Amino acid sequence: MYTSTFMMRDGRVANLDAHLDRLREEASYNPDAVEQVRARLREAGPGVYRPLIRVGRTTIDVELYPSMQVSDEAVVDAQGILDQRRRPTRKGPDFGWQARQLNMLRHSGSDSGLLIDEQGMVIQGIFSAVLFLREGTANVSAHPRAADSITLNAALEMLTEAGVRVVEHPEGFTMPQLRANETWLLSSVEGIRKVTGWLEYGSVLPPRIPNPPRMGAPTHRELNERMWELAQEV
């Protein structure tokens, strides 16, 4: 089963075309799938919602959950969670396991966490991509277990247009790399969030270099604003 979820504000969705392209691929057995989903999304009306779209072999289900604006800053658990996803590059099969991990972390005082491999390398966030900025470069995980991210792809396009060079890390990240640089979590539900604290042994510690040089890179807030300026109506 394929699962897609994102934020919808007053009937508009950031990077909507990319979400619909994925839906067309996953529901290719139903030529009317996209229009059926869009019609269901329009039923939400004004307000902030988090739609949850599930595509099975012969069915498409759309649930509309009222939501609210989330903070664009996040505290992240510094320990890391061993990645136990069965199909890590596909969105949906491991949704329940990921949701349980996120709920446990939120009960412990952090907003999110990081998935690590057996060598301790950071693959991605629980439901998000991870990026860190360093000396005019945007550093992204190209770990083989990292899932593709619509929000990350859109952010990289904007960063590249601003003159920021993209650097891929095929083995993922080390935790010190993330803690010593400006680190972002990127997802279609929460947008781009800057990591402002690391939860470690019950205490929230700031990044080791609180304000590293940005070398002209746009801020996470500027990118969030731009994505919503370009957001399309369903």
N, C-alpha and C positions, 0 to 999 in steps of 0.2 A: 504493500500500500504506500502511495505517495501522499505526503502531508505538506501543506503550505499554510503559513500564517504570516500576517503582516499587520501594520497599523493602517487604519482608514479614518481620515478626518473629514467630516461633512461630505462624504461621498467621493473623496479624492485619495489616491494612493501613490506614494512615491515609487518610481521605477515600475509603474504598472505594466508597461509593455513587456518587460522581462518576465514578470510573474505570469502574464498571459501566454507568453511563448512556451514557458515550462508546462503550463496547463495543457496547451495544445499537444505537446509531445506525450505527456502522460495519459491523456484521454483521447488519443488519436482514433479510438474505436467509435467515438461519438463526435461527429462533425459540428454538432450544435452545443458542445460542452461550454465553450467560452461564453456564448451569449446566455446560456442558462445560468452560469455562475454570476455573470454581471447583473442579470435580472434579480437574482437573490441578494446580491450586495446592495443594490439600489433600494431594496426594501428596508434597509437599516435607517435611512433618512439622515437628518442632521445629527451631529454628535461624534464622539470618538469610539471606535469599535476595533476589536481584534477578530477578524474573520478567521475561521479554521476550516480549511478545505481538505477533504480526504478523497482521494481517487483510488478506487478499487479496480478489480478486473472488469466489472460491468456496472459499477455504481459511482456516483459523485455526490458527496454530502457536503453541505455548507452550513456551518453554525456561526452565529453572530454573537459575540460576547462584548457587552459594554465595557469600555476601558477608560483609561485616563492618560494624560500626558505623563511620561516618566522623566526622571531627572536625566540630564545629559552628563552626569558624573557618576562614577561607580566605585564601590569598595569591593575588591576582589580577594577571595581566599588565596593565600600564598602557598598552600601546600600542594595543590594539584590533585586531580582525580585520575586514577588509572583508567584509560579508555577501554570500556568493555562493549562498545557498540559492535553489533554483528555485521552491519552493512554501513560502515562509516561515511561513505561518500554519497549515500542515497538518503534523501530526507523522508522520514516516515517510519521505517521499520523499528527504529530505536527511540521513537518519540517518548514513549512511556518511561523508559530507563532514564533518559535525559531529564525529563520533567521531575522525576523523583530526586535526582541529584541536585537539581536547582532548588527544589523546595527545602531539602535538608540544609543547604548552604544558607538560604535566606533565614531559616530558623536559627542558625548559628551566628548571624550578624553580618554576613556579607551579601552583596547584591548578585554576585556571580562567581564562577570558578573557571578553572582551566583544565582541559583534558590533556593528560600526558601519556607518553608511551612507556614501555618497560625500561628504557634507558633514562627516563625522567625528562625527555624533551617535550616541550609544549607543542601540541598539535593545533589546538584552537580553543575557543571558549566552549561552554556547554552547548549553547545554541547560537554562538556568534563566531565570526571571524576575529582575528587579532592582528593588529598592525602596530608597529612602533616607528617613530620618527627619529632620525639621527643624521645630523649634518647634511640636510637637504635631500635625504633619501627616505622613501617610505618602504619599510621592511615588512614583508609578508611571509607567512608560512606556506611552503609548497610541500609540506609533509604528505606522503602518499595517503594518509588517513584523513586529511583535511577535506571537509565538504566545500563545494563551490558556494559562493555567497553573492547574491545579487547586489546587496548593499556595498560590499567590498569592491566589486567590479565597478560600480558607479563612482565610488569614492576615488578609486585609483585613476579613473578617467579624468576626474576633476583635478586631482593632484598633479597628474602628468601635464595637463593644460597649464598649470601654474608653474611648471618648470621643475617639479619634484621628480627625482629619478626613482624608479621602482627596483627594489632588490629582493629576489626570492631566496628563501632559506629551505633547501630541499629536505633537511633533517628536522625542521621545526626550530623553535627557539629554546634558549636556556632561560631559566627564571631570572638570573641576574641581568640578562639583556633587557627584559621587560621592566624590571624594577629600576633600572638606571636610565631609562629613556621615557619620553612621552608616549604612553601606550593607549591605544583605543580598542574598544570592543565594538563590533559592527554587526547589526542584525536588522531584519526588516520590521521587527516589532518595536525595538527600542532605538532604532537609528544608530547614530555614532555617539558613543559615550567615552569620555576621557577617564582613565583610571586615576583617581586622586588618593587612594589609600589601599594598603595591603593588609589583610587581616592575618595576624600571625600570633599564635599562642594567646588568643583573647584580646590582643591589642591591635589597633589600627595604626599602621606606620605609613608615613608619606613616602612618595618615590624618593630614591636615594639622591637624585638630582632634581629638586622640585621644579625648576624652570630652566630646562636645557635650551640652548639656542635653537630657534625654529628655522632659521635660514630661509625665510620667506614663505614657508609652507602655510597654507590656509589653516585656520583653526577648525576643530571639530564642529563648533557652533556655526561657523560660516558654511561648512559643507552641508550640515543639516538644513540650514535655512535655504540653501540653493536647491536641495533635493525637493523640498516642499514647494518652492516657487515653481518647479517644473512638474510637480505632481499632476496627474491626469484624473479626470472624472471617470468613474466606473460606468 
